[in-house]
Amino acid sequence: MVTGILVNDLIRYRIIAISMHPGWVRTDMGNPAPVLPEDTASGIVRAVDSLNVENIGKFYDYTGREVSW
């Protein structure tokens, strides 16, 4: 819902609004997550760098793969 609201508010400024799932990220709390923080961060940057108007309002994971709502 928040993404939809952002899309409606930001489209006039040509700003692309999406939702992004960072993945299950390993933390200092000792969880057994498979994704390292640096991998999710670099993946998010790559995904965001490749966005265009066709991506508006969609949901992606940190690898840039579209996730169904």
Phi, psi and omega per residue, in radians:
M1 nan -0.732 -3.140
V2 -1.082 -0.719 3.121
T3 -1.076 -0.744 3.113
G4 -1.063 -0.725 3.110
I5 -1.137 -0.762 3.117
L6 -1.091 -0.737 3.110
V7 -0.988 -0.844 -3.119
N8 -1.108 -0.637 -3.112
D9 -1.390 -0.543 -2.983
L10 -1.769 -0.244 -3.085
I11 -1.008 -0.645 -3.130
R12 -1.150 -0.347 3.101
Y13 -1.706 0.106 -3.126
R14 1.066 0.637 3.092
I15 -1.800 2.255 -3.121
I16 -1.522 2.151 3.097
A17 -1.945 2.255 3.093
I18 -2.398 3.014 2.941
S19 -1.933 2.535 -3.087
M20 -2.341 2.248 3.060
H21 -1.681 2.138 -3.085
P22 -1.341 -0.131 -3.066
G23 1.555 3.089 3.102
W24 -1.543 1.783 -2.960
V25 -1.718 2.322 3.091
R26 -1.132 2.408 -3.141
T27 -2.225 3.047 3.095
D28 -1.233 -0.157 -3.139
M29 -1.405 0.008 3.028
G30 1.488 0.350 3.117
N31 -1.246 2.703 -3.101
P32 -1.513 0.458 -3.074
A33 -1.040 2.508 -3.091
P34 -1.446 -0.261 -3.027
V35 -1.773 2.212 3.083
L36 -1.379 2.580 3.141
P37 -0.961 -0.704 -3.124
E38 -1.186 -0.520 3.098
D39 -1.245 -0.738 3.123
T40 -1.192 -0.668 3.136
A41 -1.129 -0.812 -3.132
S42 -1.194 -0.605 3.089
G43 -1.134 -0.728 3.116
I44 -1.111 -0.751 3.127
V45 -1.067 -0.800 3.113
R46 -1.054 -0.786 -3.124
A47 -1.097 -0.788 -3.123
V48 -1.160 -0.668 3.117
D49 -1.096 -0.430 -3.089
S50 -1.662 0.063 -3.108
L51 -1.205 2.602 2.989
N52 -2.551 -3.086 -3.042
V53 -1.084 -0.356 3.113
E54 -1.236 -0.286 -3.091
N55 -1.587 -0.104 -3.036
I56 -0.943 2.250 3.031
G57 1.402 0.077 -3.088
K58 -1.617 3.013 -3.095
F59 -2.099 2.219 -3.081
Y60 -2.245 2.731 2.968
D61 -1.673 3.092 -3.030
Y62 -1.157 -0.228 3.090
T63 -1.541 -0.108 -3.101
G64 1.622 0.051 3.117
R65 -1.366 2.311 3.103
E66 -1.222 2.368 3.122
V67 -1.927 2.383 3.120
S68 -1.286 2.533 3.116
W69 -1.218 nan nan
